[in-house]
Amino acid sequence: MKIDLIKIIEKKAKEKSVKVVVCEGWDERVLRATGEILKKGFCEIILLDNGEIKANADKFKVDISKAKLIDFKSSSLKEELVSKLVEVRKHKGLTKEDAEKLILDENYFGCVYAYCGYADAVASSVICPTAGILKPALQILREKGKVVSEVCIFSDPKNDRVMFGTDFSMNMDPNVEELAQITVNAAKCVKMFGVQPKIALLSFSTKGSGGKNPEIDKVVEAAEIAQKEDPDSIIDAEYQVDAAVNPEAAKSKCPDSILKGDANTLVFPNLTASNIFAHGIGQFSNMTLDVTIMQGLIKPIGVLGRSTSMDTVRNIIVGCAMQVNSK
């Protein structure tokens, strides 16, 4: 499946003005990405500042004059955000004193700032670990009753195609119902790009070749649930990776399968499998991770990544704006 991923993201991001708050605004990649985004008018950028942004922008010769800078530790909004954080987390016993400490963290500030309507989306984690942004995001921005999952979008130059994969950062060992929701989340993401989802739930087995096993049963049952919930998508299980994405392998392993080796979306059974895959492809192939999209939150969250290139940081931030305009 060959699509111009970046062109779709950029076009959708520009449809309506969107405000994205970036929590680690002083990072070089963020500053360079911000300069490009503002120059091309993809979205508005709000940078949380630790006092280093202006000096760093001068150092890197980046024009961020159109960005809004907020010193999150001395912001006049702190009292309002603290009150909102207490309101959201009072069922967990959060006190005002504890909230006052949390709001001094850029990620908590950014998530509550967006929750209060000052921004449409949040991006972070070029410096902090992924958990640094996901913890406040899950506490403050989780959509009630939804499984939160991450969809990663990869370019595969060898086969001249774009692939979607899930879940790469959130769910350690999802049960059947959770895996079904992760699958439906992925389908929703794929449709944002105008693409028909063809989804393979992965396993160490292809169509019964692994015998009878609870791990196989899980992905098969999840696929059945997801297909009923989203009958417009093509969803099937269980597949080894080659049988899912290689038509020649599918001919020998599962000639009667509905996917026929043409899956564009891979659903991994657990975080161990997906995370190894996501980090391994960059080491052993020329595939690249272009964008990550979180599903199941009331506001888009861009998980930028500490080892991510500037181009990917830029794409993820613009991707946040695209998600806002896709709702």
C-alpha positions in Angstrom: 0.0 0.0 0.0 1.7 3.2 -1.2 0.3 6.5 0.1 1.8 9.9 0.5 1.5 9.8 4.3 3.1 13.2 5.0 1.0 15.0 2.4 -2.2 13.7 3.9 -1.1 14.7 7.4 -0.1 18.2 6.3 -3.3 18.8 4.3 -5.5 17.7 7.1 -3.6 19.7 9.8 -4.2 22.9 7.8 -8.0 22.5 7.5 -8.7 24.4 10.7 -6.4 26.2 13.1 -5.1 23.9 15.8 -3.1 24.6 18.9 -0.5 22.1 20.0 1.3 22.5 23.3 4.8 21.0 23.3 6.0 20.3 26.8 9.8 20.2 26.3 10.0 23.4 24.2 13.8 24.0 24.8 15.0 20.8 23.0 16.8 21.4 19.7 14.7 19.0 17.7 11.5 20.6 19.0 12.8 24.1 18.2 13.8 23.2 14.7 10.5 21.3 14.1 8.6 24.3 15.5 10.4 26.7 13.1 9.4 24.5 10.1 5.8 24.0 11.3 5.2 27.7 11.9 6.9 28.7 8.6 4.5 26.5 6.7 1.5 27.3 8.8 0.5 23.7 9.7 -0.6 24.6 13.2 -0.1 27.0 16.1 2.6 26.0 18.6 2.8 26.7 22.3 6.2 25.9 23.9 6.5 25.3 27.6 9.7 27.1 28.6 12.2 26.3 31.3 14.0 29.6 30.7 16.3 28.2 27.9 14.1 28.6 24.8 15.1 32.0 23.6 18.8 31.3 24.1 18.6 27.9 22.4 16.6 29.4 19.5 19.3 31.9 18.9 22.0 29.3 19.3 20.4 27.0 16.6 19.4 30.0 14.5 15.7 29.1 14.5 12.9 31.5 14.0 10.2 30.7 16.6 8.8 34.3 16.9 5.3 33.1 16.0 5.3 30.5 18.8 3.7 31.2 22.2 6.1 30.7 25.1 4.9 29.8 28.6 7.1 29.6 31.6 5.1 26.8 33.2 6.7 27.1 36.6 5.6 30.8 37.1 2.5 30.9 34.8 -0.5 32.9 36.0 -2.6 29.9 35.1 -1.1 27.7 37.8 -3.9 28.2 40.3 -6.6 27.4 37.8 -4.7 24.3 36.5 -4.1 23.1 40.1 -7.8 23.4 40.9 -8.7 21.5 37.7 -6.2 18.8 38.5 -7.6 18.3 42.0 -11.1 18.1 40.5 -10.0 15.4 38.0 -8.0 13.3 40.5 -10.0 13.9 43.7 -11.4 10.3 43.4 -7.8 9.1 43.9 -7.3 11.3 46.9 -5.1 14.0 45.3 -4.7 17.0 47.6 -4.2 20.6 46.6 -0.6 20.4 48.0 0.2 17.4 45.8 -1.4 19.0 42.8 0.7 22.1 43.3 3.8 20.0 43.1 2.6 18.0 40.1 1.8 21.1 38.1 5.5 22.1 38.2 6.2 19.2 36.0 5.9 20.3 32.3 4.0 17.2 31.3 1.3 17.6 34.0 1.1 21.3 33.1 0.7 20.5 29.4 -2.0 17.9 29.9 -4.1 20.0 32.3 -3.6 23.0 30.1 -5.1 21.1 27.2 -7.8 19.6 29.3 -8.9 23.1 30.2 -9.2 24.0 26.6 -6.1 26.2 26.1 -4.7 23.7 23.6 -6.1 21.1 21.3 -3.3 18.5 21.6 -0.1 17.8 23.6 3.3 16.6 22.4 6.2 15.6 24.6 9.0 13.0 25.5 11.9 14.1 23.4 13.8 14.4 26.8 11.8 12.5 29.3 10.9 8.7 29.1 7.7 7.9 27.4 6.1 7.2 30.8 6.7 10.9 31.7 4.0 12.0 29.3 1.8 8.9 29.3 1.2 8.9 33.1 -0.4 12.4 33.2 -2.1 11.8 29.9 -3.8 8.6 31.2 -4.8 10.3 34.4 -6.2 13.4 32.8 -7.1 12.8 29.2 -8.2 9.2 29.0 -11.5 8.7 27.2 -13.9 6.9 29.6 -14.3 3.2 29.0 -11.7 3.2 26.2 -8.5 1.2 25.9 -5.6 3.6 25.1 -3.3 2.3 22.5 -0.5 3.5 20.1 -0.5 3.1 16.4 2.9 3.4 14.7 3.2 4.2 11.0 6.2 2.9 9.1 7.7 3.5 5.7 8.9 0.3 4.0 11.1 1.4 1.0 12.0 -2.1 0.0 8.4 -2.9 -0.8 7.3 0.6 -1.6 4.5 0.8 1.0 3.4 2.2 4.3 2.5 0.0 7.2 0.5 0.5 10.4 1.3 -1.4 13.6 -0.1 -1.5 17.1 0.3 -1.5 20.1 3.9 -0.3 20.7 4.0 1.4 24.1 0.8 1.0 26.2 -0.6 -2.5 26.9 1.7 -5.1 28.4 -0.3 -8.2 27.9 -3.9 -7.3 26.7 -6.7 -9.8 27.2 -9.1 -10.7 24.4 -11.4 -7.8 24.9 -8.5 -5.3 25.2 -6.8 -6.7 22.1 -10.1 -6.4 20.2 -10.3 -2.7 21.2 -6.7 -2.1 20.2 -7.6 -3.6 16.8 -10.6 -1.3 16.4 -8.5 1.7 17.5 -6.0 0.8 14.7 -8.8 0.6 12.1 -10.0 4.0 13.1 -6.5 5.4 12.7 -6.0 3.8 9.3 -9.3 5.3 8.1 -8.1 8.8 8.9 -5.7 8.4 6.0 -8.5 7.4 3.6 -7.2 3.8 3.5 -9.2 0.6 3.8 -7.9 -1.3 6.9 -6.7 -4.8 6.2 -5.7 -6.0 9.6 -3.8 -9.1 10.6 -3.6 -10.1 14.3 -0.2 -11.7 14.6 1.0 -14.9 16.3 3.7 -17.5 16.1 1.1 -19.5 14.2 -0.7 -19.1 10.8 -4.2 -20.5 10.6 -3.7 -23.3 13.1 -0.1 -24.3 12.2 0.9 -23.8 15.9 -1.7 -26.2 17.2 -4.0 -25.6 20.1 -2.7 -22.8 22.4 -4.2 -20.1 24.6 -2.1 -17.5 23.0 -3.4 -18.4 19.6 -7.0 -18.5 20.9 -6.6 -15.0 22.2 -5.8 -13.4 18.9 -8.5 -15.4 17.0 -11.2 -14.4 19.5 -10.1 -10.8 19.5 -10.3 -10.7 15.7 -13.8 -12.0 15.8 -14.9 -9.4 18.3 -13.2 -6.6 16.4 -14.7 -7.7 13.1 -18.2 -7.6 14.6 -17.6 -4.1 16.1 -16.1 -2.8 12.8 -17.6 -4.7 9.9 -16.3 -2.2 7.3 -12.7 -3.2 8.0 -11.0 -6.5 7.0 -9.8 -8.1 10.2 -8.5 -11.6 10.5 -6.3 -13.9 12.6 -4.0 -15.7 13.2 -0.9 -14.9 11.1 2.8 -15.0 11.2 4.3 -11.8 9.9 5.4 -13.2 6.5 1.9 -14.7 5.9 0.3 -11.4 6.7 2.4 -9.1 4.4 4.0 -11.4 1.8 1.6 -12.7 -1.0 4.0 -15.5 -1.9 4.3 -16.7 1.8 0.5 -16.5 2.1 0.0 -18.7 -1.0 1.9 -21.5 0.7 0.8 -20.9 4.3 -2.8 -19.7 4.0 -4.0 -19.8 0.4 -7.6 -19.4 1.4 -7.1 -16.4 3.8 -9.0 -13.2 3.1 -5.9 -11.1 3.5 -3.8 -13.0 1.0 -0.6 -11.5 2.2 -1.8 -7.9 1.7 -2.3 -6.7 5.3 -1.6 -3.0 5.8 -2.0 -3.1 9.6 -0.3 -5.5 12.1 -1.7 -6.1 15.6 0.8 -7.5 18.0 -0.3 -9.8 20.8 1.7 -8.1 23.5 4.1 -5.3 24.2 7.2 -7.5 24.2 6.6 -8.6 20.6 5.6 -5.1 19.3 8.4 -3.2 21.1 11.1 -5.5 19.9 9.8 -5.2 16.3 9.5 -1.4 16.5 13.1 -0.9 17.7 14.5 -3.7 15.6 13.4 -2.6 12.2 15.6 0.5 12.4 18.6 -1.6 13.3 18.2 -4.3 10.7 16.4 -2.7 7.8 15.8 0.6 6.0 12.3 0.9 7.3 11.5 4.1 9.3 9.0 5.0 11.9 7.4 8.1 10.6 4.5 8.9 13.0 2.9 7.6 16.1 -0.7 8.2 17.0 -2.4 7.6 20.3 -6.0 6.4 20.4 -8.5 6.4 23.2 -7.8 9.9 24.6 -10.0 13.0 24.6 -7.1 15.1 23.2 -4.4 13.8 20.9 -1.0 13.1 22.5 2.2 13.0 20.5 4.8 10.7 22.0 7.9 12.1 20.4 10.6 9.7 21.6 14.1 10.4 22.9 16.0 8.9 19.9 13.6 10.3 17.3 14.9 12.4 14.4 13.8 16.0 14.0 11.8 15.1 10.9 9.8 12.6 12.9 9.3 15.0 15.8 7.9 17.5 13.2 5.6 14.9 11.7 4.2 13.7 15.0 3.4 17.3 16.1 1.7 18.0 12.7 0.0 14.6 13.1 -1.5 15.8 16.4 -3.1 18.7 14.4 -4.4 16.2 11.8 -6.1 14.1 14.5 -7.9 17.2 15.9 -9.2 18.0 12.4 -10.2 14.3 11.8 -12.7 14.1 14.7 
